[in-house]
Amino acid sequence: MDSASPAPLLLWFRQDLRLQDNAALEAALRWQGPIIPVYIWSPEDEGEWAPGEAQQWWLYQALPDLDRSLQKYGSRLILRSGEAERAIPKLVEETGAGAVYWNRRYEPLVTDRDSRIKQDLLERGVKAKSFNSSLLFEPWMVSTGQGKPYQVFTPFWKNVTRGVVAGVVEVELDLLAEQAPEVWPSSLSVDALSLLPDIPWYKGIAEAWTPGEGEAQRLLAHFLQAGGVHYKDQRDIPGKAGTSKLSPYLHFGHIGPRQIWAATVEAGIDQTVGGKVFLKEVGWREFAYHVMFHFPYTIHEPLRSEYKEFPWKAEDAVLKAWQSGKTGYPLVDAGMRQLWKEGWMHNRVRMVVASLLVKHLLHDWKAGAEWFWDTLVDADLASNSLGWQWAGGCGADAAPYFRIFNPVTQGMKFDPDGTYIRSYVPELAKLDVPYIHEPWVAPDTVLRAAGIRLGDDYPLPIVEQKAGRQRALDALAKFKEMTS
């Protein structure tokens, strides 16, 4: 590079795959030199929590979408792979970059890596700055009156909602073309990242989702216009389109929480019951990051350390039946099949399938967390860890272990006409209510008319509901005896 030319800036994209409300991009546009956007595929940096296959499918679509968005403004996205601690300095040397900007992530291994990268860049004389574009509040900005991190959601949310500012970071994207480099560094193709599996099992995911910033904005606008005000009443009904389905877009940063908050306020529903409950779900995501940041061991161990001694009973055959949606409980099986088909599951059903695994079936919550991590397009380490420890009764603000969902009554209550079950468990589609929720109590004549042979066409319950509940309570009693 010509020594008289201003040094370029590397804009390192991560889980912030959008142009609007992007703090690092907004700051980069004030740099007096070219801007080179880059994404580094570095799963080896994330250890056991490297992106699962569903997330990799999403990235395969999302990275070209971001590149197209950048190209509209005269820029482009450079793709590289390998350990970021090597790839970033290599790009600095290739381009003569004088600065590297990025938006922060908060997973323990990633924060440690980013700290090392920042220190290395500073020692090289390269400016290194990170920004917040994924949370309403940095985890270290919120504390109890005693200066400690929160472990209960309600007081945490009461604290942070007093200071939420609905504004978003305005980005003058037209400036990008003016700061495009004259010569671009080499880039890999998205295919060279090997994100897709050899067997194309992801057809259902591809039919269900369109990754990208534009789609995130469309979904948000549709939700706020069509159903946001009714969110409280409809969010627990999996057979209805009552949720925003923004979770994967939030995870990959196609949209940020500030944008969601501001749009909800602008739509005039932030003070309605439905709007408040919707924003509270954004709050649970904030809480999950707060807990992960302050208690980083919770990504693989329970917050309540005594639960390391809980008498789990792991059985491979049982776990496989749960994973494949063959437990004999229709609502659970519908949820697990939706997960496999679409890479997503309705939140109410997530709670029910988790309860069955860790309570009726006595499987360690970590087995569920690992399966969700690999199969969810919205697999988020903070939220996934918090959610599974909530189900297991061993985490922050967790449901007590003795709170055990009845998978049959949950189906009757939240899928009363069986719409959701029929969508994902077609072998039960001809059964009427109430038999669709508990086919094993249906008369033989009803089963024959529906073309069902229990044990062949559809399994009998993997464990009888009352017996499974009692087994969970017995395990809890044994645990209390062990730890008393």
CORFEN-V459127 format. One line per field, one symbol per residue. psi: psi as a letter, one per 20 degrees, with the letter a starting at -180 (. if undefined). burial: b if it has 16 or more other C-alpha atoms within 10 Angstrom, else e. Layout:
# CORFEN-V459127
psi = ???
burial = ???
This chain:
# CORFEN-V459127
psi = qphiqqqrppooqdllmrhqlohggghhiipmrqpopqpoomhiijcikqprhghhgghhhhghggggghhhkjarppprrrphihhghghgghikqiqpqrqqrjqghghgghggggggghhijppppqrojiqhpqhiiprrhjjqqqjpgghghhghiijppiqroppnhiighhkpqhpqrqqqqhhiilhqrhomijghghhhqnqqgghghgggggghhhihhjghhihjnhiqmirhkighhggikhqrhhgggghgghikjhjrgggghghhhhhhgggghgghghmhiiiiqqgnhhihjpmqnppghggggghjlliioggghgghhgghgikqqqgghghghggggifhikqphhhgggghhhiphkopgghgggghhghijjapkqpqhioopohghhghgilhjjggghhimhijhiprpihhhmhiiqqhhggghikpopifhpqqphppghggghhghghgggghhhj.
burial = eeeeeebbbbbbbbbbbbbbbbbbbbbbbebebbbbbbbbbbbebeeebbbbbbbbbbbbbbbbbbbebbeeebbbbbbbbebbbebbbebbeebbbbbbbbbbbbbbeeeebbeebbeebeeeebbbbbebbbbbbbbeebeeeeeebbbebeebbeebeeeeebebbebebeebbebbbeeeeeeeebeebebbeeeeebeebbeebbbbbebbbeebbebbeebbbbbbebbbbbbeebbbbbbbbbbbbbbbbbbbbbbbeeeebbeeebbbbbbbebbbbbbbbbbbbbbbebbebbbeeebeebbbeeeeebbebbbebbbbbbbbbbbbbbbbbbbbbbeebbbbbbbbbbbbbbbbbbebbbebbbbbbbbbbbbbbbbbbbbbbbbbbbbebbebbbbbebbbebbbbbebbbebbebbbbbeebbbbbbbebeeebbeeeebebeeebbbbbbebeebbbbbbebbeebeeeee
